[in-house]
Amino acid sequence: MTTPFVGPFEPNEPAEVDARRLTEVVTRLRRALRTSIRSDYPWESRPMAQVELLMTLADNAPARVGHLAELLQLAPNTVSGLVQQLVDAGLASRQTDKGDRRAASITLTPEGERELRGWRQAHEQRIGSALDRLAIDDREAVLAALPALDELVDQLVAVSGVSGVRPLAY
């Protein structure tokens, strides 16, 4: 079991220690959110790779598999398999690209849009409920950290070359 994050930020700590602490908290946050959502929303068993593909499609559709693979930093054959899973589930559709009949354009279906909207709403409700239970100072600290976390994402994107990661809207 991971040790919970304790203690205040120490400005003189080495970057590796800060990175380890942040990694642990982010990992625990993702795990806690997925676990708690699944207990309240049984449909939340969809693999995260499929959810990320739905989110990427929502922002970039219509898109070809190669472009989606680039955005998600996955191999094209992996994305092709994920796309097929979403098509089989009725959440995405694949049509021949009018500009290049050898390629296919992938879009969300109305059912895919509904499921993604429900997924986002469920997460927003769960996080909102947890924020409501925090002490005011802790809630303000979490919210005050969002711009810095957004900048951290930008730095990770700049180093890795990942594209398609949307900025936060506050």
N, C-alpha and C positions, 0 to 999 in steps of 0.2 A: 504494500500500500504506500502511496506517495505521501510524504510528509506535507501537511498543509503549510501554506505560506504564512509565516509569522514575522513580526518585526517590521519596523519602519525602513524606508529607503535610506541607505547609507551612501552619501555622495562620494565617499572615497573608496568604495568597494571596486575591485577590478571588474571590467566589463563582462568577463566570463561568469562571475558570480551573479551579476544582474541578469545576464542572458539566461542562466540556468533557472533563476527564480521566476522570470517572466515565462519561460517555456513551461515550467511546472504549473503555473497558474493558468495559462492558456489551455494547456492540455486538460487539466482538471475541470475548467469551465466548460469546454466542449463536451467532455464525457458526462459531466453532471447535467448539462442541458439535454443531451441526447437521451440519457437514461430517464430523466424526469418527464420529458415529453412523451416517451414511449409508454410510460405508465398511464398517462392521461389520454393519449391519442394512439390507439392501436395501429392506425394506418402509418404511423411514423417508423415503420420497419424498412422503408425504402433505403437502400444503401446510399451513403453520403455521396459517392461518385455520381449516382444518378441525380441526386438533388443538385449537386454542383453543375451538372450538365443542364438540368432544367433552368437553373438560375442564369447560366451562360447563354442559353437559347433565348431566355426572356429579354436579355439585353442586346443580343446580336443576331437574331433571326431575321430573315432566313440566312442560314450559314451552311457552308460545306463542311464535311467531316474534317478535312485538313485544317481549316481555319479554327474549328472548335478544338482540335487537338493542340494547336499552337496556343490558343487562349488558356487551355486547361493544363498545358505542359504535360501532355500524355501522348503516347504513341497513337498514330492514326488508327491502327487496328484495334486498340483498346477502346477508343472513342466510337469506332464503328460498331463494336459489340454493345457498348452502352446505348448507342442510338437505337440499335435493333431491339434492345430490351424495352426502351421507352416506346418505340413504335408498337411492339407486341402488347404493351400495357395500355395502348391507346392514348399515351401522353404526348407523343410527338408524331409528326408525319414526315415522310420523305417523298419529294416530288422531283422529277427530272428537271434539271436547271434549264430554263428556256434559252440561256445564252450559250450553254455547252451541254449538249444532250448526253455526253459521257459522264457528267457529274450530277449529283443530287443535292438539292437544297433541303435543309432540315428546318422545320418550324414546330412550335408548340401547338397542340390541339387545344380547343376550348377546355377539355378535361385536364390537360397538362397545366394550363393557366390556372384553373380552379385548384388543382392540387398544390401547386406552388404557392398560390395565394393563401391557402389554408395552412401550409407549412410555415410560411412567414408569420401569419397571424398567431399560430400556436406558439412560436418562439417568442414573438413580441409579448404575448400575454404572460408566458412563463417568466421572462426576464423582467417585465414590468411588475409582476407580483413580487419577485425577489427584491427589486429595487425599492418597492414600497415598504418592505420589511427592514431595510437597512436604516441605520441611524442617519439623520440628515447630513452630518458631516461626511460619512462614508459614501452616501449617495452622491453628494456634490463632488467628492474626490473622484469617483468613478466617471461621472459625466465630464469633469474637467480634464480627465486623462484622454478623452476621445480624440481631440485634435492631435495630440502627441502620438497616439496609437495609429491614427490615420497617416501621419508623417512616417512612422516606422514602417507601415505597409508600403508607402511610396519608396522608401529606401530599399526595402527588400525587392520590390519590383525593379528598381533601377539596377541593382546588382545582378539579379537573375535574368532580366530581360523579359519577364512575364508581362504580357499585355492583357488588357480586358478586365483588370481588376478595378471595379468602380470606386470612386471616392465616396466617403460617407456624406450623407445629407443630414445636417443638424437642424 
